[in-house]
Amino acid sequence: MASTPNIVDVTESDFADAVLTSSGSKPVLVDFWATWCRPCTMMAPVLDELAGAESDKLTVAKVDVEANQELAAEYQITAIPALLLFSEGKVVKRITGAKSKSALRAELGDVLGS
């Protein structure tokens, strides 16, 4: 799954800078995914649209669990897609499984203000 201009690809080497100590006060929604995961593929356009439409309120990042297994283990990712919302370097919300655009927006309502 190719990266889009709206979504940041993150690896173990740059996770701390991109997510934990990201500049600004925007929360970061991290999508833990894999190329072989069909629900992950289904979520990609939803996340891309969300990232573009809400770029002023939220940063969206992707972590390939196959290439970043230690990171997936550290955050106890046992099922994908798994979305972790980070605020000020801490996980404040976990969303597991594919979600429709409206369901995802509802889950993130406190961040998006909707």
N, CA and C atoms as a LAMMPS dump frame, in Angstrom:
ITEM: TIMESTEP
0
ITEM: NUMBER OF ATOMS
342
ITEM: BOX BOUNDS ff ff ff
-5.0000000000000000e+02 5.0000000000000000e+02
-5.0000000000000000e+02 5.0000000000000000e+02
-5.0000000000000000e+02 5.0000000000000000e+02
ITEM: ATOMS id mol type element x y z
1 1 1 N 0.845 -1.165 0
2 1 2 C 0 0 0
3 1 3 C 0.892 1.229 0
4 2 1 N 0.766 2.002 -1.031
5 2 2 C 1.633 3.163 -1.189
6 2 3 C 1.193 4.291 -0.27
7 3 1 N 2.154 5.052 0.14
8 3 2 C 1.865 6.203 0.968
9 3 3 C 1.181 7.27 0.122
10 4 1 N 0.411 8.11 0.761
11 4 2 C -0.232 9.213 0.068
12 4 3 C 0.324 10.511 0.627
13 5 1 N 0.077 11.616 -0.052
14 5 2 C 0.583 12.898 0.464
15 5 3 C -0.001 13.255 1.83
16 6 1 N -1.167 12.711 2.154
17 6 2 C -1.832 13.064 3.405
18 6 3 C -1.385 12.219 4.591
19 7 1 N -0.771 11.061 4.322
20 7 2 C -0.436 10.106 5.38
21 7 3 C 1.075 9.93 5.465
22 8 1 N 1.583 9.894 6.683
23 8 2 C 3.01 9.749 6.931
24 8 3 C 3.334 8.278 7.174
25 9 1 N 4.307 7.725 6.444
26 9 2 C 4.79 6.368 6.723
27 9 3 C 5.796 6.454 7.858
28 10 1 N 5.616 5.619 8.864
29 10 2 C 6.467 5.658 10.048
30 10 3 C 7.079 4.278 10.264
31 11 1 N 8.335 4.261 10.711
32 11 2 C 9.035 3.019 11.02
33 11 3 C 9.532 3.077 12.457
34 12 1 N 10.118 1.976 12.895
35 12 2 C 10.663 1.945 14.251
36 12 3 C 11.695 3.04 14.468
37 13 1 N 12.465 3.349 13.437
38 13 2 C 13.543 4.328 13.601
39 13 3 C 13.052 5.769 13.737
40 14 1 N 11.894 6.086 13.169
41 14 2 C 11.425 7.467 13.271
42 14 3 C 10.103 7.62 14.035
43 15 1 N 9.633 6.55 14.663
44 15 2 C 8.362 6.576 15.382
45 15 3 C 8.357 7.615 16.496
46 16 1 N 9.399 7.64 17.286
47 16 2 C 9.449 8.584 18.414
48 16 3 C 9.336 10.017 17.924
49 17 1 N 10.083 10.368 16.884
50 17 2 C 10.04 11.739 16.365
51 17 3 C 8.698 12.054 15.707
52 18 1 N 8.178 11.115 14.931
53 18 2 C 6.962 11.371 14.16
54 18 3 C 5.69 11.303 15.001
55 19 1 N 5.701 10.49 16.054
56 19 2 C 4.467 10.256 16.805
57 19 3 C 4.565 10.741 18.253
58 20 1 N 5.562 10.274 18.965
59 20 2 C 5.633 10.534 20.406
60 20 3 C 5.997 11.968 20.749
61 21 1 N 6.877 12.556 19.97
62 21 2 C 7.294 13.931 20.24
63 21 3 C 6.999 14.829 19.05
64 22 1 N 5.919 14.52 18.321
65 22 2 C 5.596 15.294 17.117
66 22 3 C 5.372 16.749 17.481
67 23 1 N 5.819 17.604 16.582
68 23 2 C 5.688 19.035 16.839
69 23 3 C 4.227 19.456 16.724
70 24 1 N 3.886 20.475 17.456
71 24 2 C 2.508 20.944 17.44
72 24 3 C 1.662 20.185 18.452
73 25 1 N 0.438 20.595 18.548
74 25 2 C -0.435 19.993 19.546
75 25 3 C -1.436 19.02 18.938
76 26 1 N -1.29 18.71 17.643
77 26 2 C -2.23 17.797 17.003
78 26 3 C -2.003 16.364 17.449
79 27 1 N -3.079 15.64 17.714
80 27 2 C -2.942 14.21 17.983
81 27 3 C -2.523 13.475 16.711
82 28 1 N -1.966 12.288 16.892
83 28 2 C -1.526 11.47 15.765
84 28 3 C -2.29 10.153 15.803
85 29 1 N -2.97 9.829 14.704
86 29 2 C -3.674 8.564 14.557
87 29 3 C -2.763 7.623 13.786
88 30 1 N -2.334 6.542 14.434
89 30 2 C -1.407 5.599 13.809
90 30 3 C -2.17 4.351 13.384
91 31 1 N -2.072 4.044 12.101
92 31 2 C -2.704 2.86 11.515
93 31 3 C -1.665 1.743 11.448
94 32 1 N -1.845 0.709 12.248
95 32 2 C -0.989 -0.478 12.178
96 32 3 C -1.641 -1.417 11.174
97 33 1 N -0.931 -1.75 10.107
98 33 2 C -1.503 -2.492 8.987
99 33 3 C -0.474 -3.449 8.385
100 34 1 N -0.9 -4.241 7.409
101 34 2 C -0.012 -5.124 6.644
102 34 3 C -0.549 -5.235 5.219
103 35 1 N 0.345 -5.501 4.286
104 35 2 C -0.055 -5.58 2.879
105 35 3 C -1.024 -6.721 2.616
106 36 1 N -0.948 -7.796 3.377
107 36 2 C -1.801 -8.963 3.157
108 36 3 C -3.161 -8.837 3.83
109 37 1 N -3.394 -7.77 4.559
110 37 2 C -4.623 -7.585 5.338
111 37 3 C -5.696 -6.885 4.492
112 38 1 N -6.719 -7.648 4.114
113 38 2 C -7.786 -7.094 3.28
114 38 3 C -8.545 -5.958 3.97
115 39 1 N -8.933 -6.108 5.238
116 39 2 C -9.597 -4.978 5.915
117 39 3 C -8.715 -3.725 5.97
118 40 1 N -7.397 -3.925 6.084
119 40 2 C -6.481 -2.781 6.076
120 40 3 C -6.561 -2.048 4.739
121 41 1 N -6.609 -2.804 3.659
122 41 2 C -6.711 -2.234 2.322
123 41 3 C -8.026 -1.469 2.17
124 42 1 N -9.082 -2.01 2.757
125 42 2 C -10.382 -1.339 2.697
126 42 3 C -10.37 -0.022 3.48
127 43 1 N -9.589 0.044 4.525
128 43 2 C -9.515 1.253 5.353
129 43 3 C -8.662 2.358 4.73
130 44 1 N -7.76 1.993 3.835
131 44 2 C -6.806 2.958 3.291
132 44 3 C -7.469 4.211 2.703
133 45 1 N -8.479 4.074 1.824
134 45 2 C -9.079 5.305 1.286
135 45 3 C -9.821 6.123 2.342
136 46 1 N -10.395 5.465 3.328
137 46 2 C -11.084 6.162 4.42
138 46 3 C -10.077 7.002 5.204
139 47 1 N -8.939 6.399 5.523
140 47 2 C -7.903 7.112 6.271
141 47 3 C -7.293 8.24 5.456
142 48 1 N -7.11 8.005 4.163
143 48 2 C -6.549 9.036 3.294
144 48 3 C -7.485 10.242 3.238
145 49 1 N -8.768 9.975 3.095
146 49 2 C -9.745 11.059 3.045
147 49 3 C -9.782 11.81 4.373
148 50 1 N -9.772 11.069 5.469
149 50 2 C -9.772 11.679 6.795
150 50 3 C -8.527 12.543 6.986
151 51 1 N -7.388 12.017 6.583
152 51 2 C -6.127 12.745 6.742
153 51 3 C -6.145 14.054 5.958
154 52 1 N -6.705 14.026 4.753
155 52 2 C -6.777 15.239 3.95
156 52 3 C -7.778 16.244 4.484
157 53 1 N -8.951 15.764 4.869
158 53 2 C -10.024 16.652 5.321
159 53 3 C -9.776 17.231 6.706
160 54 1 N -9.046 16.513 7.541
161 54 2 C -8.867 16.938 8.931
162 54 3 C -7.409 17.229 9.276
163 55 1 N -6.622 17.612 8.282
164 55 2 C -5.187 17.811 8.507
165 55 3 C -4.884 18.903 9.527
166 56 1 N -5.829 19.804 9.749
167 56 2 C -5.614 20.852 10.743
168 56 3 C -5.846 20.358 12.169
169 57 1 N -6.532 19.213 12.314
170 57 2 C -6.861 18.696 13.644
171 57 3 C -6.136 17.408 13.999
172 58 1 N -5.603 16.714 12.976
173 58 2 C -5.118 15.352 13.182
174 58 3 C -4.031 15.018 12.166
175 59 1 N -3.009 14.299 12.611
176 59 2 C -2.014 13.737 11.712
177 59 3 C -2.284 12.24 11.622
178 60 1 N -2.256 11.686 10.418
179 60 2 C -2.458 10.249 10.235
180 60 3 C -1.14 9.635 9.782
181 61 1 N -0.739 8.559 10.464
182 61 2 C 0.506 7.852 10.152
183 61 3 C 0.209 6.373 9.979
184 62 1 N 1.072 5.681 9.223
185 62 2 C 0.925 4.242 8.998
186 62 3 C 2.184 3.522 9.449
187 63 1 N 1.988 2.35 10.078
188 63 2 C 3.094 1.491 10.478
189 63 3 C 2.82 0.1 9.923
190 64 1 N 3.702 -0.383 9.069
191 64 2 C 3.598 -1.736 8.521
192 64 3 C 4.074 -2.705 9.596
193 65 1 N 3.161 -3.551 10.101
194 65 2 C 3.513 -4.438 11.211
195 65 3 C 4.514 -5.51 10.818
196 66 1 N 4.55 -5.878 9.543
197 66 2 C 5.517 -6.882 9.086
198 66 3 C 6.938 -6.334 9.147
199 67 1 N 7.094 -5.089 8.763
200 67 2 C 8.417 -4.468 8.729
201 67 3 C 8.823 -3.872 10.075
202 68 1 N 7.864 -3.722 10.968
203 68 2 C 8.115 -3.066 12.256
204 68 3 C 7.531 -3.905 13.389
205 69 1 N 7.978 -5.141 13.488
206 69 2 C 7.401 -6.091 14.44
207 69 3 C 7.637 -5.705 15.892
208 70 1 N 8.774 -5.108 16.188
209 70 2 C 9.043 -4.707 17.568
210 70 3 C 8.089 -3.606 18.013
211 71 1 N 7.8 -2.691 17.116
212 71 2 C 6.867 -1.609 17.412
213 71 3 C 5.457 -2.161 17.619
214 72 1 N 5.063 -3.101 16.764
215 72 2 C 3.75 -3.74 16.907
216 72 3 C 3.659 -4.479 18.246
217 73 1 N 4.722 -5.146 18.631
218 73 2 C 4.73 -5.862 19.909
219 73 3 C 4.679 -4.89 21.08
220 74 1 N 5.435 -3.806 20.988
221 74 2 C 5.462 -2.812 22.065
222 74 3 C 4.068 -2.258 22.352
223 75 1 N 3.277 -2.059 21.291
224 75 2 C 1.929 -1.503 21.458
225 75 3 C 0.846 -2.581 21.462
226 76 1 N 1.271 -3.822 21.638
227 76 2 C 0.372 -4.972 21.801
228 76 3 C -0.669 -5.063 20.683
229 77 1 N -0.165 -4.954 19.444
230 77 2 C -1.042 -5.076 18.283
231 77 3 C -1.22 -6.566 18.003
232 78 1 N -2.411 -7.078 18.275
233 78 2 C -2.692 -8.501 18.079
234 78 3 C -3.675 -8.743 16.948
235 79 1 N -4.326 -7.699 16.479
236 79 2 C -5.249 -7.791 15.352
237 79 3 C -5.121 -6.502 14.541
238 80 1 N -5.238 -6.631 13.224
239 80 2 C -5.16 -5.448 12.372
240 80 3 C -6.36 -5.43 11.437
241 81 1 N -6.756 -4.26 10.976
242 81 2 C -6.161 -2.962 11.27
243 81 3 C -6.402 -2.552 12.726
244 82 1 N -5.403 -1.89 13.251
245 82 2 C -5.492 -1.324 14.595
246 82 3 C -5.091 0.14 14.495
247 83 1 N -5.936 0.99 15.007
248 83 2 C -5.667 2.421 14.994
249 83 3 C -5.445 2.868 16.429
250 84 1 N -4.307 3.493 16.67
251 84 2 C -4.002 4.034 17.992
252 84 3 C -3.914 5.536 17.875
253 85 1 N -4.639 6.22 18.721
254 85 2 C -4.611 7.676 18.747
255 85 3 C -3.668 8.114 19.86
256 86 1 N -2.642 8.863 19.478
257 86 2 C -1.651 9.371 20.422
258 86 3 C -1.876 10.857 20.638
259 87 1 N -1.819 11.258 21.884
260 87 2 C -1.862 12.668 22.243
261 87 3 C -0.777 12.894 23.276
262 88 1 N 0.081 13.846 23
263 88 2 C 1.204 14.158 23.884
264 88 3 C 2.024 12.918 24.214
265 89 1 N 2.219 12.053 23.217
266 89 2 C 3.079 10.887 23.367
267 89 3 C 2.442 9.68 24.026
268 90 1 N 1.155 9.769 24.349
269 90 2 C 0.472 8.658 25.031
270 90 3 C -0.705 8.171 24.197
271 91 1 N -0.97 6.859 24.276
272 91 2 C -2.129 6.291 23.596
273 91 3 C -3.369 6.706 24.377
274 92 1 N -4.295 7.374 23.694
275 92 2 C -5.521 7.815 24.349
276 92 3 C -6.756 7.08 23.817
277 93 1 N -6.582 6.346 22.713
278 93 2 C -7.7 5.584 22.163
279 93 3 C -7.163 4.477 21.275
280 94 1 N -7.844 3.306 21.332
281 94 2 C -7.529 2.157 20.47
282 94 3 C -8.787 1.787 19.693
283 95 1 N -8.644 1.65 18.39
284 95 2 C -9.751 1.25 17.528
285 95 3 C -9.261 0.059 16.725
286 96 1 N -9.956 -1.069 16.842
287 96 2 C -9.532 -2.273 16.137
288 96 3 C -10.594 -2.678 15.129
289 97 1 N -10.13 -3.092 13.956
290 97 2 C -11.043 -3.565 12.919
291 97 3 C -11.37 -2.479 11.917
292 98 1 N -11.847 -2.908 10.752
293 98 2 C -12.224 -1.972 9.702
294 98 3 C -13.465 -1.198 10.127
295 99 1 N -13.47 0.071 9.815
296 99 2 C -14.588 0.952 10.151
297 99 3 C -14.999 1.73 8.912
298 100 1 N -16.276 2.037 8.817
299 100 2 C -16.744 2.919 7.756
300 100 3 C -16.279 4.337 8.089
301 101 1 N -16.377 5.21 7.109
302 101 2 C -15.97 6.599 7.328
303 101 3 C -16.786 7.218 8.461
304 102 1 N -18.102 6.993 8.459
305 102 2 C -18.938 7.594 9.5
306 102 3 C -18.641 6.998 10.879
307 103 1 N -18.387 5.69 10.934
308 103 2 C -18.063 5.056 12.219
309 103 3 C -16.73 5.567 12.752
310 104 1 N -15.755 5.732 11.878
311 104 2 C -14.448 6.231 12.308
312 104 3 C -14.569 7.682 12.783
313 105 1 N -15.316 8.49 12.055
314 105 2 C -15.516 9.873 12.48
315 105 3 C -16.205 9.928 13.841
316 106 1 N -17.156 9.031 14.069
317 106 2 C -17.842 8.988 15.364
318 106 3 C -16.863 8.609 16.475
319 107 1 N -15.994 7.629 16.212
320 107 2 C -14.986 7.225 17.209
321 107 3 C -14.037 8.359 17.54
322 108 1 N -13.767 9.217 16.559
323 108 2 C -12.808 10.31 16.735
324 108 3 C -13.495 11.657 16.968
325 109 1 N -14.77 11.598 17.304
326 109 2 C -15.552 12.822 17.469
327 109 3 C -14.96 13.815 18.45
328 110 1 N -14.379 13.321 19.546
329 110 2 C -13.808 14.221 20.541
330 110 3 C -12.589 14.971 19.991
331 111 1 N -11.887 14.37 19.034
332 111 2 C -10.725 15.012 18.422
333 111 3 C -11.144 15.919 17.277
334 112 1 N -12.101 15.444 16.468
335 112 2 C -12.512 16.158 15.276
336 112 3 C -13.559 17.224 15.562
337 113 1 N -14.156 17.141 16.747
338 113 2 C -15.166 18.121 17.103
339 113 3 C -16.492 17.877 16.403
340 114 1 N -16.747 16.602 16.055
341 114 2 C -18.018 16.314 15.374
342 114 3 C -18.862 15.375 16.193
